């Protein structure tokens, strides 16, 4: 396909983003809108959805906002049917939607844990099912699972969320194997995220005494969005790691998980809370959307601590160039060493 044909295909993409009213989902929807894609936004909050749709339109795309609770498969499947009726065949489906409870495991009620699992894990399953049913008939399409370093490494105070991310990792790997077995043209890939400055820390249910915060270093949601768009364009890679902290965490967990257990036991409670007391008026989105009457946007309250760039993301997107440069550097070093010994 020539450059014009490729550009035209990108402009005409039909993209579905779950959890599109805030945070990473909001930034992803906006990024696809900037490519003049036709973007369907799935979330529960009316104000957040409407504002996200305006973002997509303002960026140059076409927006379709569909109020959807991803925990309900019937709602998700109906949304997918509507997207194809109004926008056309779905090219890319991005699963982002989640909720959580910040609390020690012993303080989480069974119904709270179940709700987190239904949204944050089964929501991905439902989205994948709805997308795959339609994509397999055409033998094309891409499903992007927005994951986390916590898909591999559990941390204290986030047992429900970590459990969901681990589950997504497992089911996505199984699905990928099945698609490869079938020789399918449908692709699935996963993007493992670092700590991101999103509104989740202002609206998830928290039983902590102080304001919840992402564990530094913190990245802006636009960094995550760039990674998702790149993954959608290059879905043959099984997964992408975003941020140096993600790489460091996953490598440390692979080499010395027991040591990391003890380190997180000592630091995990403090590093996930600011010094400020939690506001008694903080909204919660566990059972109903926090943005039904107020738009929270893509960013959380940590703009002063978050970075808009990631050198590691650039390296991940250009790993061929990095490998070639590394090889050249190694060859040069070897040549210098041999001359020194001559």
Secondary structure, 3 states (H helix, E strand, C coil): CCHHHHHHHHHCCEEEEECCCCHHHHHHHHHHHHCCCEEEEEECCHHHHHHHHHHHHHHCCEEEEEECCCCCHHHHHHHHHHHHHHCCCCCEEEECCCCCEECCHHHCCHHHHHHHHHHHCHHHHHHHHHHHHHHHHHCCEEEEEEEEHHHCCCCCCCHHHHHHHHHHHHHHHHHHHHHHHHCCCEEEEEEEECEEECCHHHHCEECCCEEECCCCCEEEHHHHHHHHHHHHHCCCCCEEECCHHHHHHHHHHHHHHHHHHHHHHHHHHHHCEEEEECCCCCCCCCCCCCCCCCCCCCCCCCCCCEECCCHHHHHHHCHHHHHHHHHHHHHHHHHHHHHHHC
